[in-house]
Amino acid sequence: MIRAGSVDYAHARLWARNGRRPGEADWHRLEVVREFGALVDVARALPAFRDWIAGIGPSADAHEVEGKLREHWRAVVAEVAGWMPDAWRSPIAWCAALVDVPIAQYLADGGRVLPWMQRDPAYRDAAGDPPQTGALAPFAVTSRAGGNLALAWRDEWRRRVPRDALADPALLADLEGAFALHFRRFGAASIRDGWPLRRALQARLTALFRRAMLDPAAAFVFVALCALDFERLRGELLRRAVFPRLPLVT
């Protein structure tokens, strides 16, 4: 029997869960739906999206959609961390904070606390100066120093990773390299290049996931693939919630 909390157990769970991620046929089912409420109903009926869409009603506004998606993202990361050996749980759990980086940076740069933040359970007690509790608390020190919170997140992630426990140290370097290349290309891209660049990143991550046989770093690759799913579903939902009359791309 595979022991829970072992790398073998984690890989079995990762591969099983990867098989439940949405494929292009699932995405196409969403892309052809014009109304927000209908999109929510279609997504709820598809197993690949059911967990992501939970709690989002057909009349939800953009802030409610974003809040629920962030909540589900944190749950996905916590579940993956729970599959892993103890030494790997902290760096994987830290990935949950990725969705909080833009909000923490906005506040650190002097942005005012917005009404929707006060309604969000993750932020209502966290939008202090600096944040001391809740989802934004990990960024308090960097916020006070006026630093780049995305780089601070990366540096803390690197600090948490037990490098001496990697089966293939190059795998993690290649994962970082894939994102560095993506961000460089994305920064110089036109609006039409966005999804082709994301698809290229997904193909690279998929290749890395297949390569990561019994390597703990596979968990980071899987979380990265889930992040692309999160971003794509967020785009489909918000496009209809915020711009209900915007024509669909054909």
C-alpha positions as a LaTeX table, in Angstrom:
\begin{tabular}{lrrr}
\hline
Residue & $x$ (\AA) & $y$ (\AA) & $z$ (\AA) \\
\hline
Met1 & 0.00 & 0.00 & 0.00 \\
Ile2 & 1.29 & 3.49 & $-0.85$ \\
Arg3 & 1.78 & 5.49 & 2.34 \\
Ala4 & 0.02 & 8.84 & 2.64 \\
Gly5 & 2.53 & 11.66 & 2.90 \\
Ser6 & 5.12 & 9.89 & 0.76 \\
Val7 & 6.36 & 11.03 & $-2.64$ \\
Asp8 & 4.80 & 7.90 & $-4.19$ \\
Tyr9 & 1.42 & 8.77 & $-2.68$ \\
Ala10 & 1.69 & 12.39 & $-3.78$ \\
His11 & 2.52 & 11.40 & $-7.35$ \\
Ala12 & $-0.42$ & 9.02 & $-7.52$ \\
Arg13 & $-2.72$ & 11.83 & $-6.38$ \\
Leu14 & $-1.10$ & 14.40 & $-8.71$ \\
Trp15 & $-1.47$ & 12.22 & $-11.78$ \\
Ala16 & $-5.06$ & 11.32 & $-10.91$ \\
Arg17 & $-5.97$ & 14.96 & $-10.37$ \\
Asn18 & $-4.14$ & 16.06 & $-13.52$ \\
Gly19 & $-6.37$ & 13.71 & $-15.46$ \\
Arg20 & $-9.39$ & 15.66 & $-14.20$ \\
Arg21 & $-8.12$ & 19.02 & $-15.42$ \\
Pro22 & $-10.15$ & 20.58 & $-18.27$ \\
Gly23 & $-9.24$ & 19.69 & $-21.83$ \\
Glu24 & $-9.80$ & 21.81 & $-24.91$ \\
Ala25 & $-13.23$ & 20.28 & $-25.49$ \\
Asp26 & $-14.28$ & 21.44 & $-22.01$ \\
Trp27 & $-12.97$ & 24.94 & $-22.67$ \\
His28 & $-14.79$ & 25.07 & $-25.99$ \\
Arg29 & $-18.06$ & 24.26 & $-24.19$ \\
Leu30 & $-17.54$ & 27.42 & $-22.14$ \\
Glu31 & $-16.27$ & 29.69 & $-24.89$ \\
Val32 & $-19.42$ & 29.44 & $-27.01$ \\
Val33 & $-21.77$ & 30.42 & $-24.16$ \\
Arg34 & $-22.75$ & 34.10 & $-24.30$ \\
Glu35 & $-24.51$ & 34.84 & $-21.00$ \\
Phe36 & $-22.83$ & 34.82 & $-17.60$ \\
Gly37 & $-25.60$ & 32.83 & $-15.87$ \\
Ala38 & $-25.63$ & 30.23 & $-18.63$ \\
Leu39 & $-21.84$ & 29.96 & $-18.44$ \\
Val40 & $-22.02$ & 29.24 & $-14.72$ \\
Asp41 & $-24.62$ & 26.51 & $-15.36$ \\
Val42 & $-22.54$ & 24.90 & $-18.11$ \\
Ala43 & $-19.37$ & 25.01 & $-16.01$ \\
Arg44 & $-21.16$ & 23.47 & $-13.03$ \\
Ala45 & $-22.32$ & 20.59 & $-15.21$ \\
Leu46 & $-18.77$ & 19.78 & $-16.37$ \\
Pro47 & $-16.71$ & 17.72 & $-13.86$ \\
Ala48 & $-13.51$ & 19.54 & $-14.81$ \\
Phe49 & $-14.94$ & 22.87 & $-13.58$ \\
Arg50 & $-17.32$ & 21.80 & $-10.82$ \\
Asp51 & $-14.99$ & 22.48 & $-7.88$ \\
Trp52 & $-13.79$ & 25.79 & $-9.32$ \\
Ile53 & $-17.32$ & 27.09 & $-9.88$ \\
Ala54 & $-18.74$ & 26.05 & $-6.48$ \\
Gly55 & $-20.42$ & 28.93 & $-4.68$ \\
Ile56 & $-20.61$ & 31.17 & $-7.75$ \\
Gly57 & $-24.24$ & 31.90 & $-8.56$ \\
Pro58 & $-25.72$ & 33.07 & $-11.86$ \\
Ser59 & $-26.17$ & 36.62 & $-10.49$ \\
Ala60 & $-22.71$ & 36.96 & $-8.88$ \\
Asp61 & $-20.84$ & 40.18 & $-9.55$ \\
Ala62 & $-17.17$ & 40.40 & $-10.54$ \\
His63 & $-15.92$ & 40.77 & $-6.96$ \\
Glu64 & $-17.90$ & 37.74 & $-5.79$ \\
Val65 & $-16.50$ & 35.70 & $-8.69$ \\
Glu66 & $-12.94$ & 36.74 & $-7.89$ \\
Gly67 & $-13.37$ & 36.05 & $-4.18$ \\
Lys68 & $-14.70$ & 32.54 & $-4.75$ \\
Leu69 & $-11.99$ & 31.72 & $-7.29$ \\
Arg70 & $-9.29$ & 32.86 & $-4.85$ \\
Glu71 & $-10.92$ & 30.72 & $-2.18$ \\
His72 & $-10.89$ & 27.67 & $-4.45$ \\
Trp73 & $-7.28$ & 28.35 & $-5.46$ \\
Arg74 & $-6.21$ & 28.31 & $-1.80$ \\
Ala75 & $-8.11$ & 25.05 & $-1.32$ \\
Val76 & $-6.36$ & 23.41 & $-4.30$ \\
Val77 & $-2.94$ & 24.41 & $-3.00$ \\
Ala78 & $-3.75$ & 23.23 & 0.53 \\
Glu79 & $-4.89$ & 19.87 & $-0.83$ \\
Val80 & $-1.70$ & 19.38 & $-2.84$ \\
Ala81 & 0.43 & 20.38 & 0.17 \\
Gly82 & $-1.43$ & 17.80 & 2.26 \\
Trp83 & $-0.41$ & 15.00 & $-0.10$ \\
Met84 & 3.29 & 15.75 & 0.23 \\
Pro85 & 6.01 & 14.73 & 2.72 \\
Asp86 & 6.40 & 17.18 & 5.60 \\
Ala87 & 9.48 & 18.92 & 4.20 \\
Trp88 & 7.58 & 19.96 & 1.08 \\
Arg89 & 4.36 & 21.23 & 2.61 \\
Ser90 & 5.60 & 24.71 & 3.48 \\
Pro91 & 6.89 & 25.71 & 0.02 \\
Ile92 & 3.80 & 24.33 & $-1.67$ \\
Ala93 & 1.46 & 26.01 & 0.81 \\
Trp94 & 3.22 & 29.30 & 0.08 \\
Cys95 & 1.87 & 29.10 & $-3.49$ \\
Ala96 & $-1.58$ & 29.93 & $-2.10$ \\
Ala97 & $-0.37$ & 33.50 & $-1.49$ \\
Leu98 & 0.17 & 34.10 & $-5.20$ \\
Val99 & $-3.41$ & 35.35 & $-5.62$ \\
Asp100 & $-2.82$ & 37.90 & $-2.85$ \\
Val101 & 0.32 & 39.46 & $-4.36$ \\
Pro102 & $-1.45$ & 41.99 & $-6.66$ \\
Ile103 & $-3.76$ & 43.16 & $-3.88$ \\
Ala104 & $-0.94$ & 43.44 & $-1.35$ \\
Gln105 & 1.15 & 45.37 & $-3.88$ \\
Tyr106 & $-1.73$ & 47.73 & $-4.63$ \\
Leu107 & $-2.10$ & 48.56 & $-0.94$ \\
Ala108 & 1.67 & 48.79 & $-0.41$ \\
Asp109 & 1.83 & 51.33 & $-3.24$ \\
Gly110 & $-0.66$ & 53.54 & $-1.45$ \\
Gly111 & $-3.93$ & 52.29 & $-2.90$ \\
Arg112 & $-6.98$ & 52.93 & $-0.75$ \\
Val113 & $-8.96$ & 50.14 & 0.85 \\
Leu114 & $-11.87$ & 49.48 & $-1.51$ \\
Pro115 & $-15.40$ & 48.49 & $-0.46$ \\
Trp116 & $-15.11$ & 45.00 & $-1.93$ \\
Met117 & $-12.02$ & 44.33 & 0.21 \\
Gln118 & $-14.05$ & 45.03 & 3.32 \\
Arg119 & $-16.62$ & 42.48 & 2.17 \\
Asp120 & $-14.05$ & 39.77 & 1.42 \\
Pro121 & $-13.42$ & 37.49 & 4.45 \\
Ala122 & $-9.78$ & 37.08 & 3.45 \\
Tyr123 & $-9.10$ & 40.83 & 3.36 \\
Arg124 & $-11.54$ & 42.63 & 5.64 \\
Asp125 & $-9.17$ & 42.36 & 8.61 \\
Ala126 & $-6.02$ & 42.41 & 6.51 \\
Ala127 & $-6.17$ & 45.76 & 4.78 \\
Gly128 & $-4.39$ & 47.66 & 7.56 \\
Asp129 & $-1.20$ & 49.66 & 7.24 \\
Pro130 & 0.69 & 47.37 & 7.14 \\
Pro131 & $-1.51$ & 44.25 & 7.08 \\
Gln132 & $-1.08$ & 42.22 & 10.25 \\
Thr133 & $-3.68$ & 39.48 & 9.88 \\
Gly134 & $-5.42$ & 37.47 & 7.21 \\
Ala135 & $-4.28$ & 36.72 & 3.68 \\
Leu136 & $-2.01$ & 39.78 & 3.36 \\
Ala137 & $-0.09$ & 39.33 & 6.61 \\
Pro138 & 2.86 & 37.46 & 4.99 \\
Phe139 & 3.62 & 40.62 & 2.99 \\
Ala140 & 3.65 & 43.03 & 5.93 \\
Val141 & 7.42 & 43.46 & 6.20 \\
Thr142 & 7.97 & 43.95 & 2.48 \\
Ser143 & 4.98 & 46.31 & 2.33 \\
Arg144 & 6.58 & 48.52 & 4.96 \\
Ala145 & 9.85 & 48.54 & 3.01 \\
Gly146 & 8.08 & 49.52 & $-0.23$ \\
Gly147 & 9.48 & 46.52 & $-2.09$ \\
Asn148 & 8.39 & 44.46 & $-5.06$ \\
Leu149 & 6.07 & 41.85 & $-3.54$ \\
Ala150 & 6.25 & 39.48 & $-6.51$ \\
Leu151 & 10.02 & 39.23 & $-6.04$ \\
Ala152 & 9.54 & 38.92 & $-2.29$ \\
Trp153 & 7.14 & 36.03 & $-2.87$ \\
Arg154 & 9.69 & 34.32 & $-5.14$ \\
Asp155 & 12.56 & 34.79 & $-2.69$ \\
Glu156 & 10.52 & 33.35 & 0.18 \\
Trp157 & 9.50 & 30.39 & $-1.98$ \\
Arg158 & 13.13 & 29.69 & $-2.83$ \\
Arg159 & 14.03 & 29.87 & 0.85 \\
Arg160 & 11.38 & 27.28 & 1.75 \\
Val161 & 12.26 & 24.72 & $-0.93$ \\
Pro162 & 14.42 & 21.87 & 0.47 \\
Arg163 & 16.90 & 21.79 & $-2.40$ \\
Asp164 & 18.82 & 18.80 & $-1.04$ \\
Ala165 & 15.67 & 16.65 & $-1.35$ \\
Leu166 & 15.18 & 17.08 & $-5.09$ \\
Ala167 & 15.56 & 14.03 & $-7.30$ \\
Asp168 & 16.39 & 16.26 & $-10.28$ \\
Pro169 & 17.60 & 19.74 & $-9.24$ \\
Ala170 & 17.51 & 20.87 & $-12.87$ \\
Leu171 & 13.74 & 20.34 & $-12.96$ \\
Leu172 & 13.04 & 23.20 & $-10.58$ \\
Ala173 & 15.48 & 25.43 & $-12.44$ \\
Asp174 & 13.70 & 24.59 & $-15.70$ \\
Leu175 & 10.36 & 25.44 & $-14.10$ \\
Glu176 & 11.65 & 28.84 & $-13.05$ \\
Gly177 & 13.18 & 29.30 & $-16.49$ \\
Ala178 & 9.88 & 28.52 & $-18.21$ \\
Phe179 & 8.15 & 31.27 & $-16.25$ \\
Ala180 & 11.00 & 33.74 & $-16.72$ \\
Leu181 & 10.81 & 33.24 & $-20.50$ \\
His182 & 7.01 & 33.53 & $-20.44$ \\
Phe183 & 7.10 & 36.80 & $-18.50$ \\
Arg184 & 9.72 & 38.29 & $-20.84$ \\
Arg185 & 7.67 & 37.39 & $-23.89$ \\
Phe186 & 4.43 & 38.46 & $-22.27$ \\
Gly187 & 5.84 & 41.87 & $-21.40$ \\
Ala188 & 6.53 & 42.56 & $-25.08$ \\
Ala189 & 3.40 & 40.91 & $-26.48$ \\
Ser190 & 0.37 & 42.41 & $-28.17$ \\
Ile191 & $-3.11$ & 41.60 & $-26.94$ \\
Arg192 & $-3.47$ & 38.96 & $-29.66$ \\
Asp193 & $-0.40$ & 37.12 & $-28.40$ \\
Gly194 & $-1.74$ & 36.50 & $-24.89$ \\
Trp195 & $-3.38$ & 33.13 & $-25.27$ \\
Pro196 & $-0.81$ & 31.68 & $-27.71$ \\
Leu197 & 1.88 & 32.52 & $-25.16$ \\
Arg198 & $-0.14$ & 30.89 & $-22.38$ \\
Arg199 & $-0.62$ & 27.78 & $-24.51$ \\
Ala200 & 3.13 & 27.64 & $-25.12$ \\
Leu201 & 3.74 & 27.85 & $-21.38$ \\
Gln202 & 1.19 & 25.12 & $-20.74$ \\
Ala203 & 2.91 & 22.84 & $-23.26$ \\
Arg204 & 6.24 & 23.43 & $-21.53$ \\
Leu205 & 4.75 & 22.76 & $-18.10$ \\
Thr206 & 3.07 & 19.59 & $-19.36$ \\
Ala207 & 6.43 & 18.32 & $-20.63$ \\
Leu208 & 8.03 & 19.10 & $-17.27$ \\
Phe209 & 5.23 & 17.30 & $-15.42$ \\
Arg210 & 5.75 & 14.17 & $-17.49$ \\
Arg211 & 9.48 & 14.36 & $-16.82$ \\
Ala212 & 9.04 & 14.67 & $-13.05$ \\
Met213 & 8.64 & 10.99 & $-12.23$ \\
Leu214 & 8.83 & 10.61 & $-8.43$ \\
Asp215 & 10.34 & 14.06 & $-8.02$ \\
Pro216 & 8.72 & 16.27 & $-5.35$ \\
Ala217 & 9.05 & 19.23 & $-7.72$ \\
Ala218 & 6.20 & 17.73 & $-9.75$ \\
Ala219 & 3.84 & 19.27 & $-7.20$ \\
Phe220 & 4.99 & 22.77 & $-8.19$ \\
Val221 & 4.51 & 21.98 & $-11.88$ \\
Phe222 & 1.00 & 20.70 & $-11.20$ \\
Val223 & 0.15 & 23.81 & $-9.16$ \\
Ala224 & 1.46 & 25.95 & $-12.04$ \\
Leu225 & $-0.82$ & 24.11 & $-14.49$ \\
Cys226 & $-3.74$ & 24.69 & $-12.13$ \\
Ala227 & $-2.82$ & 28.38 & $-12.06$ \\
Leu228 & $-3.22$ & 28.54 & $-15.84$ \\
Asp229 & $-6.65$ & 26.87 & $-15.53$ \\
Phe230 & $-7.55$ & 29.37 & $-12.79$ \\
Glu231 & $-6.51$ & 32.31 & $-14.97$ \\
Arg232 & $-8.36$ & 31.04 & $-18.02$ \\
Leu233 & $-11.60$ & 30.33 & $-16.15$ \\
Arg234 & $-11.34$ & 33.72 & $-14.43$ \\
Gly235 & $-11.08$ & 35.34 & $-17.85$ \\
Glu236 & $-14.15$ & 33.54 & $-19.20$ \\
Leu237 & $-16.25$ & 34.43 & $-16.16$ \\
Leu238 & $-15.18$ & 38.05 & $-15.80$ \\
Arg239 & $-15.48$ & 38.83 & $-19.50$ \\
Arg240 & $-19.19$ & 38.05 & $-19.27$ \\
Ala241 & $-19.75$ & 39.49 & $-15.78$ \\
Val242 & $-18.09$ & 42.84 & $-16.54$ \\
Phe243 & $-18.74$ & 43.16 & $-20.30$ \\
Pro244 & $-22.05$ & 41.34 & $-20.90$ \\
Arg245 & $-22.47$ & 42.79 & $-24.40$ \\
Leu246 & $-18.93$ & 42.14 & $-25.60$ \\
Pro247 & $-18.99$ & 39.86 & $-28.67$ \\
Leu248 & $-17.39$ & 36.45 & $-28.25$ \\
Val249 & $-14.24$ & 35.68 & $-30.19$ \\
Thr250 & $-15.03$ & 33.40 & $-33.14$ \\
\hline
\end{tabular}
